[in-house]
Amino acid sequence: MKIEVPDELHGRISERVEETEFDSVESYVTFVLEEVVKRRPELEDSEAGRDEEREEKVRDNLRSLGYVE
């Protein structure tokens, strides 16, 4: 999968990569994104929780209409 970033941002990241152990902009961006996702696991949990709440509401509505017991 490819993700596009603005040229200016790519240039800034490229400059930063030169000062690190990363060998490419892509490896640096992958690392940064992984770190962001690791630090915010509650976002993934809350998404799952909302899906469960929605399903329960649908079940309750169907139950009240007599479609399920």
N, C-alpha and C positions, 0 to 999 in steps of 0.2 A: 504494500500500500504506500502511496506517496502522499505527503502533506506539503502544501505550498506555504512558504513564509515570504513576507515582503522582502525585497532586495536589500533594503536598509538593515533590517533585522538580521538577515543572513550574513551581511558584511560584519555587523557587530559581533555576532556569534563566531564568525571565522577568526576575527582578531583575538577573541577570548580563547579559542581553541589552541592557538599558537602558544599560549602561555600555560597549557595544561598537558596532561598525558594522553588526551583524546587524539585520535588520528584523523577525525573528520567531523564536520558539522553534524552529520547524521548521528554519529555515535554520541556526541555531546547532547543533542536534543533528545535522543532516546533516554539517556541517563536522567536528564532533568525531568522529563515526563514521568518516568518510573518513580522518581523521588516524590513528585507531587502526588501521585496516586497513592503511594505508601503512606504519606502523611495525612491523607484525608479518607481513611477507610469508612468513616461514618457516612460518607456520601453514598457509597455502594450499599451499605446496610439500610439507609433510609429509603433508597429506591425500592429495595426488595420489600420493605415494610409497607410502603404505599401500595405496591401491587397486591399484597395480601389483604390490605384494608379494602381495596377496590373489589377484589373477588368476594370478600365477605359481604359487602354491601349488595353486590349483585345477587348472591345467594339469598340474602334476607329479602330482597325485593321479589325474587322468584318464589320464595316460600310464602310471602304475604299474598301473592297472586294465585297461589295454589298449584304452581307448576312443579314444585319439589316439596318433599316432606321434611 
